[in-house]
Amino acid sequence: MSNLNRYSRHILLPEIGHEGQQKISSASVLVIGAGGLGCPVLQYLAAAGVGRIGIIDFDVVEESNLQRQILYGTSALGKNKALAAKERLEDLNPLITINAYPEKLTVNNALQLFSEYDIVVDGTDNFSTRYLVNDACVITAKPLVYGSIFKFEGQVSVFNYNNGPSYRCLFPKPPKAGSVPSCSEIGVLGVLPGIIGSMQANEALKIILGNGDSLSGSLLLYNSLTAESNILKVKRVEAEIAKTVEMQESFTTIDYDLFCGIETAEEIEEISTHMALEKEEAVFLDVRETHEQPKIDDVSPVYITLGELENRMDSLDKEKEWIVFCQSGMRSKKAVELMNKNGFKNTASLKGGAIALTGELSRLAIKDQYKNG
């Protein structure tokens, strides 16, 4: 093996040694998503010397990512995440192979891609992709290292490994669409994905080395505010496994967004912040939770959370034009769908949500200040 000095601290461990490091160098891992979880996973697997690492992500680096996605710097803004991560990792360890896939994971490319790697690590942040990843892992018989984060809490587990349970054994059905806000809507402590992602990398290395007890059959829960962790047992459900295996023939026809309730039968109208602020007669409706910030009093919105909306529908004028917003534009679509079903005549979801709205208001304020200055 070349460059023994690079991996000397591994080789010194009796549990790893030369043989174990050779296993690591011969292994291949596919990481789904190069965001908050994917960044630490990729960094530690590359540093450990995993011989071939795949990165699939169609997203680009944004400024809001830099608080927690530690592979990127300001110079990476606007670049595709998979390509930017590849560039950084090749500098970290030029002895390994990094394959970047700057595209979206879909039912059309998942099975072929998964078949080319030994282990799959899930660093995604949405339920439709998690179910897609799980099903593709079951069909291709690949172990799946799972992680998720929410505000100050995280979860880690290993699925489809050593005859253990799958993700569907733990979550047979997705939560109701819009009921679980994303990080962009609710926020996340910057170090949390580093903690959870490092745990995922650890699980992947244990699988490669065949050492220790993996989290197969267990779900680790971690709270960063209390430093407490708990482990819940997860049982293999044969019916769920069999159902997933049967999907093989029809896999490329499955609509995972529809399965998770993301797509609706009707097209939800969206409106840009620029157009919305020009509508003097329209009423803004803020469906965020009461603790979400900042409050946007500049547009005098009506404040009703998405959970309360159905019960308070009668208090709203159905003839008025309504512009609905949440933090980033996901929950507002659900609210508009609900309002349309209840007889509202003119509703639209604000594209980009409160994030885009505050940005546009700030831009206009600066523009006015410049004019008056």
C-alpha positions in Angstrom: 0.0 0.0 0.0 1.3 3.5 -0.9 1.7 6.3 1.5 1.7 4.3 4.8 2.4 7.5 6.7 -1.0 8.9 5.7 -2.8 6.1 7.4 -0.3 5.3 10.1 -2.7 6.1 13.0 -5.2 3.6 11.6 -2.5 1.0 11.1 -1.3 1.3 14.6 -4.7 0.2 15.9 -4.7 -3.6 16.3 -8.4 -3.7 15.3 -7.5 -2.2 11.9 -3.8 -2.7 11.0 -2.6 -3.1 7.5 -5.3 -5.6 6.6 -8.1 -3.3 7.8 -6.7 -0.3 6.0 -6.5 -2.4 2.8 -10.3 -3.2 3.3 -10.9 0.6 3.6 -8.9 1.3 0.4 -10.7 -1.4 -1.5 -14.2 -0.2 -0.4 -16.6 2.0 -2.3 -19.2 4.3 -0.8 -22.0 6.3 -2.5 -23.1 9.4 -0.6 -26.5 10.8 -1.4 -26.4 14.6 -0.9 -23.4 16.8 -0.2 -25.2 19.0 2.3 -25.1 19.3 6.1 -24.8 15.5 6.6 -23.0 14.6 3.4 -20.1 17.1 4.1 -18.8 15.4 7.3 -19.5 12.0 5.9 -17.5 12.7 2.8 -14.6 14.4 4.7 -14.0 11.6 7.1 -14.4 8.8 4.6 -12.0 10.5 2.2 -9.5 11.1 5.0 -9.8 7.5 6.1 -8.8 6.4 2.6 -12.1 4.8 1.3 -10.9 3.9 -2.2 -13.8 5.1 -4.3 -16.4 7.6 -3.2 -19.4 8.7 -5.2 -21.2 12.0 -4.6 -24.6 12.7 -6.1 -26.2 16.2 -5.7 -27.9 18.5 -8.2 -28.0 21.5 -5.8 -25.6 24.5 -5.8 -23.7 26.1 -2.8 -25.6 29.0 -1.3 -24.5 31.4 1.4 -26.9 30.0 4.0 -25.2 26.6 3.6 -21.9 27.8 4.9 -23.1 27.8 8.5 -22.9 24.0 8.6 -21.7 22.6 5.3 -18.0 22.6 6.1 -16.6 21.4 2.8 -17.4 24.7 1.2 -16.0 28.2 1.4 -17.1 31.5 0.0 -15.3 30.8 -3.3 -17.7 27.8 -3.8 -20.8 29.9 -3.9 -22.9 29.1 -7.0 -21.0 25.9 -7.8 -22.7 22.5 -7.9 -22.2 20.8 -4.6 -21.0 17.4 -6.0 -18.3 19.1 -8.1 -17.3 21.5 -5.3 -17.0 18.6 -2.8 -15.0 16.6 -5.3 -12.5 19.4 -5.7 -12.1 19.8 -2.0 -11.8 16.1 -1.3 -9.2 15.5 -4.0 -7.0 18.0 -2.2 -7.7 16.3 1.1 -6.7 12.9 -0.3 -5.3 12.5 -3.9 -4.8 8.8 -3.4 -8.5 7.9 -3.8 -11.1 8.1 -6.6 -13.9 10.7 -6.3 -16.8 10.4 -8.7 -19.1 13.4 -8.8 -22.7 13.1 -10.2 -24.1 16.7 -10.5 -27.6 15.5 -11.1 -30.8 14.6 -9.2 -31.2 11.0 -7.8 -34.3 9.6 -9.6 -35.9 6.2 -10.2 -34.2 6.2 -13.6 -30.6 6.3 -12.3 -30.7 4.9 -8.7 -30.5 1.2 -9.4 -27.6 1.4 -11.8 -25.7 3.9 -9.6 -26.3 1.9 -6.4 -25.1 -1.4 -8.0 -21.7 0.2 -8.6 -21.0 0.8 -4.8 -20.6 -1.3 -1.7 -22.4 1.0 0.8 -24.9 3.8 0.4 -25.0 6.7 2.9 -28.1 8.8 3.0 -27.5 12.5 3.6 -30.8 13.8 2.2 -33.3 16.1 3.8 -36.6 15.0 2.4 -38.9 12.0 2.7 -39.5 11.2 -0.9 -35.7 10.8 -1.5 -35.3 8.8 1.7 -38.0 6.3 0.5 -36.4 6.1 -2.9 -33.0 5.5 -1.5 -34.3 2.8 0.9 -36.1 1.0 -1.9 -33.2 1.1 -4.3 -30.9 -0.3 -1.5 -33.3 -3.2 -0.8 -33.6 -4.0 -4.5 -29.8 -3.9 -5.1 -29.0 -5.5 -1.7 -26.8 -2.6 -0.4 -26.5 -1.6 3.2 -27.8 1.9 3.9 -26.4 4.2 6.6 -29.2 6.6 7.5 -29.0 10.0 9.3 -31.5 12.8 9.9 -31.4 16.1 11.8 -34.1 18.5 13.2 -33.2 21.7 15.0 -31.1 20.3 17.9 -31.8 16.6 17.5 -30.5 13.9 15.2 -31.0 10.2 14.3 -28.6 7.5 13.0 -29.2 4.0 12.0 -28.1 1.2 9.6 -30.7 -0.4 7.3 -30.7 -3.4 5.0 -27.6 -4.9 6.6 -27.0 -8.5 7.8 -30.7 -9.4 7.5 -31.7 -6.3 9.5 -34.6 -4.0 9.1 -35.1 -1.4 6.3 -36.2 2.2 6.6 -39.8 1.1 5.8 -39.7 -1.3 8.7 -39.3 1.8 10.9 -41.4 4.2 8.9 -43.9 2.3 6.7 -45.6 5.5 5.7 -44.3 9.0 5.3 -45.6 11.8 7.5 -48.4 14.0 6.2 -46.9 16.5 3.6 -46.0 19.8 5.2 -46.2 18.5 8.8 -42.4 18.2 9.2 -40.6 21.5 8.4 -37.3 21.4 6.6 -34.0 22.9 8.0 -34.6 25.9 5.7 -38.0 26.5 7.4 -37.2 25.7 11.0 -33.5 26.1 11.3 -30.7 23.7 12.6 -27.8 24.1 15.0 -24.7 24.3 12.8 -22.6 21.7 14.6 -25.4 19.1 14.7 -25.0 17.7 11.1 -21.2 17.5 11.9 -22.0 15.3 14.9 -24.6 13.1 13.1 -22.6 12.9 9.9 -19.5 11.8 11.8 -21.6 9.0 13.3 -22.7 8.0 9.9 -19.1 7.9 8.7 -18.3 5.7 11.7 -21.1 3.3 10.8 -19.8 3.0 7.2 -16.3 2.3 8.4 -17.5 -0.4 10.9 -19.3 -2.1 8.0 -16.2 -2.0 5.8 -14.0 -3.3 8.6 -16.4 -5.8 10.0 -15.6 -4.5 13.5 -17.8 -3.4 16.4 -21.6 -3.5 16.6 -23.4 -1.6 13.9 -26.6 0.2 14.4 -28.5 -2.3 12.3 -31.7 -3.0 14.2 -31.2 0.1 16.4 -32.1 3.8 16.0 -29.8 6.2 17.9 -31.4 9.4 19.0 -29.1 12.3 20.0 -30.0 15.6 21.6 -27.3 18.3 21.3 -28.8 20.5 24.0 -28.6 17.9 26.7 -25.9 15.7 25.3 -28.2 12.7 25.9 -28.5 9.8 23.5 -30.9 6.9 23.5 -31.2 3.8 21.4 -34.5 2.4 20.2 -34.8 -1.1 18.8 -36.1 -1.5 15.3 -37.5 -4.9 14.2 -37.4 -6.3 10.7 -40.9 -6.5 9.2 -40.9 -9.2 6.5 -44.0 -7.9 4.8 -42.4 -4.5 4.2 -39.2 -6.1 2.9 -41.2 -8.4 0.6 -43.3 -5.5 -0.7 -40.2 -3.5 -1.5 -38.5 -6.4 -3.3 -41.6 -6.7 -5.4 -41.2 -3.1 -6.6 -38.2 -4.1 -8.7 -40.1 -4.5 -11.9 -42.1 -1.3 -11.5 -39.5 0.8 -9.7 -38.9 3.3 -12.6 -42.6 4.1 -12.7 -43.0 5.0 -9.0 -43.7 8.6 -8.2 -42.1 9.1 -4.7 -43.2 12.7 -4.5 -46.8 11.6 -5.0 -46.3 8.8 -2.4 -45.2 11.4 0.1 -48.0 13.8 -0.7 -45.8 16.5 -2.2 -47.5 16.7 -5.6 -51.1 17.5 -5.8 -53.6 16.9 -8.5 -54.0 20.7 -9.1 -51.2 23.1 -10.1 -50.6 25.5 -7.2 -50.1 29.1 -8.5 -46.9 30.8 -7.3 -46.1 34.5 -7.3 -42.7 36.2 -7.1 -42.0 38.7 -4.3 -41.7 41.5 -6.8 -45.1 40.9 -8.3 -46.7 40.3 -4.8 -45.5 43.6 -3.5 -47.1 45.4 -6.4 -50.5 44.1 -5.6 -52.0 46.8 -3.3 -55.3 45.0 -2.7 -53.9 41.6 -1.9 -53.8 40.3 1.7 -50.7 38.4 2.9 -51.2 35.3 5.0 -48.3 34.0 7.1 -48.8 30.3 7.9 -45.5 29.8 9.8 -45.3 28.7 13.4 -45.5 31.5 16.0 -41.8 31.1 17.0 -40.5 31.4 13.4 -38.6 34.6 12.7 -38.5 37.3 11.5 -42.0 38.6 11.7 -42.7 40.7 8.6 -45.0 43.4 9.7 -44.1 45.6 6.6 -46.8 43.8 4.6 -49.4 43.6 7.5 -50.0 39.9 7.2 -52.7 37.8 8.8 -51.0 35.3 11.1 -52.5 31.8 11.1 -50.4 28.7 11.4 -50.9 25.9 8.8 -52.1 23.6 11.6 -54.8 26.1 12.6 -55.8 27.2 9.1 -58.6 24.7 8.4 -60.4 25.5 11.6 -60.1 29.3 11.0 -61.0 29.3 7.4 -64.5 30.9 8.0 -62.8 34.0 9.5 -61.2 34.8 6.1 -62.8 36.7 3.2 -63.0 34.2 0.3 -63.4 37.0 -2.2 -60.2 38.7 -1.4 -56.9 38.0 -3.2 -54.6 36.1 -0.8 -50.8 35.7 -1.0 -49.7 32.9 1.3 -46.2 32.5 2.6 -44.2 30.3 5.0 -40.4 30.2 5.6 -39.3 29.0 2.2 -42.4 28.3 0.1 -43.3 24.6 0.8 -46.0 24.8 3.5 -47.6 27.7 1.8 -48.5 25.5 -1.2 -50.3 23.1 1.1 -52.2 26.1 2.6 -53.2 27.4 -0.9 -54.4 23.9 -1.8 -56.5 23.8 1.4 -57.9 27.3 0.7 -58.8 26.4 -2.9 -60.7 23.4 -1.8 -62.7 25.6 0.6 -63.9 28.0 -2.0 -61.3 30.8 -2.1 -61.3 32.4 -5.5 -57.8 34.0 -5.8 -54.9 32.5 -3.9 -51.2 32.2 -4.6 -48.1 30.8 -2.8 -45.2 33.3 -2.4 -42.2 31.8 -4.2 -39.2 31.6 -1.8 -41.4 32.4 1.2 -40.4 34.7 4.1 -36.7 34.3 3.1 -37.3 35.8 -0.3 -39.7 38.4 1.0 -37.4 39.8 3.6 -34.6 40.0 1.0 -36.8 41.9 -1.4 -38.0 44.3 1.3 -34.4 44.9 2.3 -33.4 45.6 -1.3 -36.3 48.0 -1.8 -35.4 49.8 1.5 -31.8 50.3 0.4 -33.0 51.5 -3.0 -35.3 54.1 -1.5 -32.5 55.2 0.9 -30.2 55.6 -2.0 -32.8 57.7 -3.9 -33.5 59.9 -0.9 -29.8 60.2 0.1 
